[in-house]
Amino acid sequence: MIPVLGLAIGIVAGLILQPSVPTSLQPYLPIAIVAALDAVIGALRALGERRFDDRVFVVSFVSNVIIAAFMVYLGDQLGVGSQLSTGVVVVLGIRIFANAAAIRRRIFHA
């Protein structure tokens, strides 16, 4: 429940405060959001399986965002930023859908 509550608070705060992102960080924001969503969906799965650990969630959340942003930065430096960004989104997307499918199977027993 904590991840869902934190996500809801974050969304409401973002809509109210409407923060601006510096131009130099804009290429990394979508990747960071997808990485954060991966951690949140994984936490929801762990919560449903009754093996949620808040330390694991925080470490997963922060490390996912940092590693994904670093990979995109490295891709930009090597001149293959868009290809590496696509790869990161595909891998994280697969993980998100796998976790969502596990949640669906657990809830609907199908």
Summary of the structure (lengths in Angstrom):
residues: 110
radius of gyration: 15.3
end to end distance: 23.2
largest distance: 46.2
contacts: 290
relative contact order: 0.14
helix: 84%
strand: 0%
